[in-house]
Amino acid sequence: MSTVSLFPSSSTLRVVKNAKNEQRRSSCDHETSATAIVYCEANFGKMDGKTANGLVRHSEKYEILSVIDSEKAGLDAGMVLDDIPNGIPICLDLDEALKLAGEGVPDYFIFGMAPSSGILSTKERGLVLEAIGLGMNIVNGLHEFLNEDPEFAAASARMHVQILDVRKPRAKKDLRMFSGRIDEVTCPVIAVLGTDGAIGKRTTATILTRALNDQGVRAVMVGTGQTGLIQGTRYGIALDAIPSQFCSGEMESTVVEAFEAESPDVIIVEGQGALSHPAYLTSTFILRGSRPDGVVLQHAPGRGHLGDFGTVAMPTPAAEINLIQTFAKTKVIGLTINHEDMTDTEVSAAITKYEDELGIPATDALTRSPERLVEMVLAAFPALSATLAASA
C-alpha cells in the first residue's frame, strides 16, 4: 500500500486504472451485492488500515459505498491508495457516510482496521453499537469476538442484525490435524510470502490469481487472513486465530478443498507475517501445511524497520529467501515490491537491483503490468504454458 504519490508511466496508469475499474464493476454489478460502509479512522492507507485498503481495491462480496476516516475526509479512496480515482469517498464520520449513501441504511458496517491489540476502544464500541442501532449488520475482523460480548449480542438480537466475527475459528472438535493429504494436490501451489506483516502479500496474491485466470490459466486463491475472507475469498481460514496444534492441518485441508472443488491449474496461497518475523509466525504453518512448490516474496525497500516493531531492522530479501529455502522444500521464484515511500524511478531501480542480485524476476504488482507476474509463474512452471496453448 502507498501513502505517497507515485508517478507511473501513462501505460502503467492505464493498466492499473482498468484493473481497478474492473474490480469495482465486479463488486457492484451483482444484484445480490450487499452495500457497506468501512470504518478506518486515522488509518486509511496505513498499515493498520489494511482491511479497508484491501476492500477498496477489491471486494467480491460487498459494494463499498464509503470509508470513514476524518483525517482524509473529502478525498477519493482510490487516489489515497493508488493515485487513481475509484469513486469511493472518504467521509468525516458515520453521519456523513449515511447521507452520501442516499435512501436506505447500508447493509453492513465493516470494521476496517487490524490493530495489533485486536480489540475495540471505548469510542469504537460506541460507534459499532450505533451502527447496530441503525439496523446495520456488523463485519468484525478483530480477535475480539463481538458475538461473545453480552452488550453486542443483546443489541444485535434486539435489532435483528448479524455480527460476523470473521476470525472466529470452528469448534475445536471440528478442527483438522495435518494428515499428509496435501500430497494429493497435483497442481503447482505457490505461496506469496513476505519480509514483514501488512506488506501487500494479499494484494499481490489477488492480482496474480486474476492475471493467471485472465491469461487462461485456471487459478484459485486460498486466503489465510480476515481481510481476504471479508473480500469474499471462496477458500480460506483466519490462520492466526487457530490453535497452533491445528494450523498446519487447517491449512492443508483448505488447500485440498480448493483443489478438489475447482480442479485448478495452480493454487495461490496468501501469506501471513514473515518467516523471520519475531511476532507473526504463521508463515511456518503455511509452508508446512500447504507445502508450496514455489514462493513469491513481497518486500518493501522503503521500510527500514518492521512495521509494528520500530527497533527491529527489516530483513533483506536475500536473507529471507535463504531462510525460506532452508526451512522448507521449495524455491523462491520471484520478488514483488511494495512501493510505499518510493517514487516510480526508485521502484524501477529496485526491480533492476534485485533481479541482478537475486537472479530471479522482480516486479511491482500494483504499478507494473500484471503480465509480468504471469511470466514469473510460467518461467518457474513451464508446464503451465501448455495450458495457455490449449486454451488459445
Backbone hydrogen bonds, N-H to C=O, Kabsch-Sander energy under -0.5 kcal/mol:
donor,donor_aa,acceptor,acceptor_aa,energy
13,L,9,S,-2.5
14,R,10,S,-1.9
15,V,11,S,-2.0
16,V,12,T,-2.7
17,K,13,L,-2.9
18,N,14,R,-2.6
19,A,15,V,-1.9
20,K,16,V,-2.6
21,N,17,K,-2.8
22,E,18,N,-2.2
23,Q,19,A,-2.2
24,R,20,K,-2.5
25,R,21,N,-2.5
26,S,22,E,-2.5
27,S,23,Q,-1.5
28,C,24,R,-2.1
29,D,25,R,-2.8
33,S,30,H,-1.7
34,A,61,K,-1.3
36,A,63,E,-2.2
37,I,108,Y,-2.1
38,V,66,S,-2.3
39,Y,37,I,-0.5
39,Y,110,I,-3.1
40,C,38,V,-0.5
40,C,68,I,-2.5
43,N,40,C,-2.2
44,F,40,C,-1.0
46,K,43,N,-2.3
49,G,43,N,-0.5
49,G,46,K,-1.0
50,K,47,M,-1.3
52,A,112,G,-2.3
53,N,49,G,-2.9
54,G,50,K,-2.4
55,L,51,T,-2.1
56,V,52,A,-2.2
57,R,53,N,-1.6
58,H,54,G,-2.4
60,E,231,Q,-2.8
61,K,231,Q,-1.2
63,E,34,A,-3.2
64,I,62,Y,-0.8
65,L,36,A,-3.0
65,L,63,E,-0.7
66,S,36,A,-0.8
67,V,89,P,-2.2
68,I,38,V,-2.9
69,D,67,V,-0.6
69,D,91,C,-2.3
72,K,69,D,-1.7
73,A,70,S,-0.6
74,G,90,I,-2.8
75,L,72,K,-1.9
77,A,88,I,-3.2
80,V,76,D,-1.9
81,L,77,A,-1.9
82,D,78,G,-3.0
83,D,79,M,-1.4
84,I,78,G,-1.3
90,I,75,L,-2.0
91,C,67,V,-3.6
91,C,89,P,-0.5
97,A,93,D,-2.0
98,L,94,L,-2.4
99,K,95,D,-2.0
100,L,96,E,-2.3
101,A,97,A,-1.2
102,G,98,L,-0.6
102,G,99,K,-1.1
108,Y,35,T,-1.9
109,F,137,N,-2.8
110,I,37,I,-3.0
110,I,108,Y,-0.5
111,F,109,F,-0.5
111,F,139,V,-2.5
112,G,39,Y,-2.4
112,G,110,I,-0.9
114,A,48,D,-3.1
118,G,115,P,-0.8
125,R,121,S,-2.3
126,G,122,T,-1.8
127,L,123,K,-1.8
128,V,124,E,-2.5
129,L,125,R,-2.3
130,E,126,G,-1.9
131,A,127,L,-2.3
132,I,128,V,-2.2
133,G,129,L,-2.4
134,L,130,E,-1.2
135,G,132,I,-1.9
136,M,131,A,-2.3
137,N,107,D,-2.7
138,I,162,Q,-2.7
139,V,109,F,-2.3
140,N,138,I,-0.6
140,N,164,L,-2.8
141,G,139,V,-0.5
143,H,118,G,-0.5
144,E,118,G,-1.4
145,F,143,H,-0.6
146,L,144,E,-0.8
148,E,145,F,-1.3
149,D,146,L,-1.6
153,A,149,D,-3.0
154,A,150,P,-2.3
155,A,151,E,-1.9
156,S,152,F,-2.6
157,A,153,A,-2.0
158,R,154,A,-2.3
159,M,155,A,-1.9
160,H,156,S,-0.7
161,V,156,S,-2.2
164,L,138,I,-3.3
164,L,162,Q,-0.5
165,D,163,I,-0.8
166,V,140,N,-2.2
166,V,164,L,-1.3
167,R,140,N,-0.6
168,K,165,D,-1.4
174,D,171,A,-2.2
175,L,171,A,-0.6
175,L,172,K,-1.0
183,D,180,G,-1.8
184,E,181,R,-2.3
185,V,182,I,-1.6
186,T,184,E,-0.8
190,I,267,I,-3.1
191,A,294,G,-2.2
192,V,269,V,-2.8
193,L,191,A,-0.9
193,L,296,V,-1.8
195,T,298,Q,-1.5
204,T,200,G,-2.4
205,A,201,K,-2.5
206,T,202,R,-2.5
207,I,203,T,-2.4
208,L,204,T,-2.7
209,T,205,A,-2.3
210,R,206,T,-2.2
211,A,207,I,-2.7
212,L,208,L,-2.4
213,N,209,T,-2.0
214,D,210,R,-2.7
215,Q,211,A,-1.4
216,G,213,N,-1.4
217,V,212,L,-2.8
218,R,216,G,-0.6
219,A,217,V,-0.8
220,V,266,V,-1.6
222,V,268,I,-3.0
223,G,221,M,-0.6
223,G,235,Y,-2.7
229,L,225,G,-1.5
230,I,226,Q,-2.3
231,Q,227,T,-2.5
232,G,228,G,-0.9
233,T,228,G,-2.4
235,Y,221,M,-0.6
237,I,223,G,-1.6
239,L,224,T,-1.7
239,L,237,I,-1.3
241,A,238,A,-1.9
242,I,239,L,-1.4
246,F,243,P,-2.3
247,C,243,P,-0.6
247,C,244,S,-0.8
248,S,244,S,-0.6
250,E,246,F,-2.8
251,M,247,C,-2.4
252,E,248,S,-2.7
253,S,249,G,-2.8
254,T,250,E,-2.0
255,V,251,M,-2.0
256,V,252,E,-2.5
257,E,253,S,-2.4
258,A,254,T,-2.1
259,F,255,V,-2.2
260,E,256,V,-2.8
261,A,257,E,-2.3
262,E,258,A,-2.0
263,S,259,F,-2.0
265,D,218,R,-2.6
266,V,218,R,-1.7
267,I,188,P,-2.4
268,I,220,V,-2.6
269,V,190,I,-3.0
269,V,267,I,-0.5
270,E,222,V,-2.6
270,E,268,I,-0.5
271,G,192,V,-1.3
274,A,280,Y,-1.5
277,H,274,A,-1.2
281,L,279,A,-0.9
284,T,281,L,-1.8
286,I,282,T,-1.8
287,L,283,S,-2.5
288,R,284,T,-2.1
289,G,285,F,-3.2
290,S,286,I,-2.0
291,R,287,L,-0.6
293,D,189,V,-2.3
294,G,189,V,-1.7
295,V,331,K,-2.0
296,V,191,A,-2.5
297,L,295,V,-0.5
297,L,334,G,-2.5
298,Q,193,L,-2.7
299,H,336,T,-2.5
303,R,300,A,-1.8
306,L,309,F,-0.6
306,L,312,V,-2.8
309,F,306,L,-1.1
312,V,309,F,-2.1
313,A,311,T,-0.6
314,M,304,G,-1.8
320,E,316,T,-2.3
321,I,317,P,-2.8
322,N,318,A,-2.1
323,L,319,A,-2.1
324,I,320,E,-2.7
325,Q,321,I,-2.6
326,T,322,N,-1.3
327,F,323,L,-2.3
328,A,324,I,-2.2
330,T,328,A,-1.9
333,I,295,V,-2.5
333,I,331,K,-0.6
334,G,295,V,-1.0
335,L,361,P,-2.4
336,T,297,L,-3.1
337,I,363,T,-2.2
338,N,299,H,-2.9
339,H,337,I,-0.6
342,M,339,H,-1.7
347,V,343,T,-2.0
348,S,344,D,-2.3
349,A,345,T,-2.2
350,A,346,E,-2.3
351,I,347,V,-2.5
352,T,348,S,-2.1
353,K,349,A,-2.6
354,Y,350,A,-2.7
355,E,351,I,-2.1
356,D,352,T,-2.0
357,E,353,K,-2.5
358,L,354,Y,-2.8
359,G,355,E,-1.6
363,T,335,L,-1.8
365,A,363,T,-0.5
368,R,364,D,-1.6
372,R,369,S,-1.7
373,L,370,P,-0.8
374,V,370,P,-1.6
375,E,371,E,-2.5
376,M,372,R,-1.6
377,V,373,L,-1.8
378,L,374,V,-2.7
379,A,375,E,-2.2
380,A,376,M,-1.2
381,F,377,V,-2.3
384,L,381,F,-2.1
385,S,382,P,-1.6
386,A,383,A,-1.1
387,T,383,A,-0.6
387,T,384,L,-0.6
388,L,384,L,-1.4
389,A,385,S,-2.3
390,A,386,A,-2.3
391,S,387,T,-1.8
392,A,388,L,-0.9
